[in-house]
Amino acid sequence: MSQPIRFYHRHAIREVSDAPVTRTVLQYLREDARCTGTKEGCAEGDCGACTVVVGERDGQGGVRFKAVNACIQFLPTLDGKALFTVEDLRQPDGSLHPVQQAMVDCHGSQCGFCTPGFVMSMWALYEKHGHEQGAGAAHASTVPSRDEIANALTGNLCRCTGYRPILDAAEQMFASSAPKVPLDVAALARALAALERDDTFRYEYDGRRFDAPRTVDALAALKAERPATRIVAGSTDVGLWVTKQMRDLGDVVYVGGIDAMTRIAVDHAWIEIGAAVSVERAYEELAKHYPELVEMGQRFASLPIRNAGTLGGNVANGSPIGDSMPGLIALGARVVLRGGDVTRELPLEDLYLEYQKKDMADHEFVLAVKVPVRVPNLRFRTYKLSKRFDSDISAVCAAFAFVADGDAIRAPRVAFGGMAATPKRAARTEAALADAQWHEATAQAAMLALGDDYAPLTDMRATGDYRLDAARNTLYRFWLETRPRDPLPKAALDVRAVQAETGIEDAAA
């Protein structure tokens, strides 16, 4: 039996029962709710003009706010959540919110098309820091750094003003007085608690079904009964199938409401990350154990995409240019699959058989990803090569790991994305490294072996020759950073760090 979509928006609980299953949040806002402050730019989650903020209960009596792209989020996924747009920031007396006022004072807007998206990304950051002290404005000790602010705005593009005044505005908003009517987070949490469902939420429209089960068993039963049902988590990829390819997804099942799949568990052997854990949360946890993943976590798309997209979704998608897989494979990660009543796991690299083909039956789904805890003397690095530092797709993504036994290499694992039809280990390169002394000659031999492991294609992002040369260069950089004697610090090899130290402005910033 179909149930209406229920969510909090514009200070009230809204119910929707007459929208297509794949109607986007952006379409609802502009065409149904007539909240036209939110703009459509790219319709694929790149430009940020459509940025809104979604609030969810955090399990501790509060609300977690996330900036996401409304253009690729499906409306039924809002069930039980809160939706905030730029219209919600206006104060009851008509005055501007401190976030908006800072944009005015710092001249952060020109044509204005992108401004609502910037404002909502800034507001999410404001709420994250401002409410830690129980008041509307942030305490000085909680104000984020300029780098943190820049990271929060990676999903927003401006074509006229330039980013400096916008960053200035984001800093100034924390120094401003609190809004006249601060958001009552406790009251919002109570409103969301009243919307929580105990069982599977089912929504139907025009012969299509949207199910949001609450348990793994319910998901397994649904997929066993209807194997063709499309699994959706953050819809950061599937959303484009609708907005760009105009595809009919058929029936959809949403996994974001399954508690067991949104958990991270750490024990003495494994870091187990549920398939519905967001990319942002997953990398925050992984970076605690593997600090080498901090930059990759930051460069994995933009913050709104990382907020919505899931690690399990990236793994299940299996794109040859997916940024999570090379690092996970190099660390020896395993993937846990569920189908009916059967659970099985396998090495992550064995999941991928060929382009867009995986070792999964139609009724199976990714349940979790397991990453080994760090072992002593591990040498590990990941590298991403793309045309932009932020929010760009890799031409080459590399990951290297081995255990150092004195100067000897034990258990080497090398994996690449962008070099083959799937994320793939480099077997011949690993053989050249195994049990060898970690000398420059060994690195050179391994670099040559890469040519036997990969024959990369030429496409719009890079030529095959460039990819192979770049892959070899990342291996040489790995040698420079991990050699037994006089290893070079990252800052000595990082272009951005060298530019900052020498005062050379990054033309791409």
Secondary structure, 3 states (H helix, E strand, C coil): CCCCEEEEECCEEEEECCCCCCCEHHHHHHHHCCCCCCCCCCCCCCCCCCEEEEEEECCCCCEEEEEEEHHHCEHHHHCCCEEECHHHHCCCCCCCCHHHHHHHHCCCCCCCCCHHHHHHHHHHHHHHHHHHHCCCCCCHHHCCCHHHHHHHCCCCCCCCCCCHHHHHHHHHHHHCCCCCCCCCHHHHHHHHHHHCCCCCEEEEECCEEEEECCCHHHHHHHHHHCCCCEEECCCCCHHHHHHCCCCCCCCEEECCCCHHHCCEEECCCEEEEECCCEHHHHHHHHHHHCHHHHHHHHHCCCHHHHHHCEHHHHHHHCCCCCCHHHHHHHCCCEEEEEECCEEEEEEHHHHEEECCEECCCCCCEEEEEEEECCCCCEEEEEEEECCCCCCCCCCEEEEEEEEEECCEEEEEEEEEECCCCCCEECHHHHHHHCCCECCHHHHHHHHHHHHHHCCCCCCCCCCHHHHHHHHHHHHHHHHHHHCCCCCCCHHHHCHHHHHHHHCCCCCCC
